[in-house]
């Protein structure tokens, strides 16, 4: 059996990238190795890694028991990027970046790029430079396409398709119509060369979504769309696909993993293709280090002779030389002090300008220093006076506090939404236009279908300018 999984991870270095089931707070300590173990697949394809080669670290790239392949965005940092992790038992025979072959190195490449006469070389190179595609060739004479295609193909794959204008006329859906068969696995009904494996096994499954808006909390009510696919050519799906599945319980991204199981045995290649990350100079141990640029200078003959003489000295001669050095240092320190240099202890000696206490000075007697005993009336008067001062200070503090409270009233309470009579949340308009930057109030509940009373209501209110 061969198990393949695809996941738009939304940043491979994200602290919540792990696979903490139902509790993403436990994802921080997850390593890449543990993520792959949880997904339990022979081949894992990741999208939106959002790393470039200069920030890729060895713990992310080199995983024990796996060989990995990365494609980076060459123009923007923290953008796009894909990666494929294969178990050593499923090592590919070839691997290549891009779809056009323009990034091929003629060494371990896949080839077979098809007819691309409709595109210019500049367009193809710009596309492949975004780091959106990786090709790996295994010892299976069929084609599998898996990843985030960013299109909900059918109305059943989108929760709110009935309210979208011109749903069927979308260019992405038209492209998928030509790519896929129309009616799953039924013979004689297909028009495209590939089959959507999930719809082949679950043709009428509703609510099978793979992407949700994190801003609106739509995942809580499963208000999303299915954008991630595992596609296979018709013969492969009909003959070898055993199952196709979604993993919505896997947290850590705005997408969930998707996958399929094939009844084929993986035959590994004898060695990894050159694109494998373990062959990169920074991970293969062949990258030049700064010490390679530091050349040892040849020693001066006089210095070499003096060093040889020192090494040949007897212990008695070495002790005599040390004593001579000590005496020389002591003479230098005395000479320095004679030139007026102060010792550190001189700053802690009593100054001569300070008047000294006279030995004949008579101290006053103890009796003359004692004050007369105060009466009880005086004591009570002092206590009452202290209370009065404290009360006045407290009153003054309260007056100041009330003044500042009246001046700075603080934030106004959130208005209540019309549908649930619950406090709203404040949002900011980020879309370019006349309202850019304005604040508004809306229902705080997660987004969901309009027919669900527990989902967000349609309340909207502009915030007053401060």
Secondary structure, DSSP 8 states (H G I E B T S, - for coil): -EEEEEEE-S-TT-TT-S--TT-GGGGTT--HHHHHHHHT-SEEEEE-----GGG--HHHH--TTEEEEEE--SS-TTS--EEEEEEGGG--SEEEESSSSTT--SSS--------TTS-HHHHHHHHTT---EEEE-S-SS-EEEEE-----SGGGBTTGGGSTTGGG-HHHHHHHHHB-SSTT-TT---SSEEEHHHHH-TT-TT---EE-TTTTGGGGT-EE--EEEEEEHHHHHHHEEEEEEETT--SSSB-EEEEEES------SS--TTSGGGSHHHHT-S--GGGG-------HHHHHHHHHHHT--HHHHHHHHHHHHHHHHHHHHHHHHTT---GGGGGS--TTS----TT-----HHHH------HHHHHHHHHHHHHHHHHHHHHHHHHHHHHHHH---S----B-TTT--B-EEEE--SSSTTTT-EEEE--S----TT-TTS----EEE----
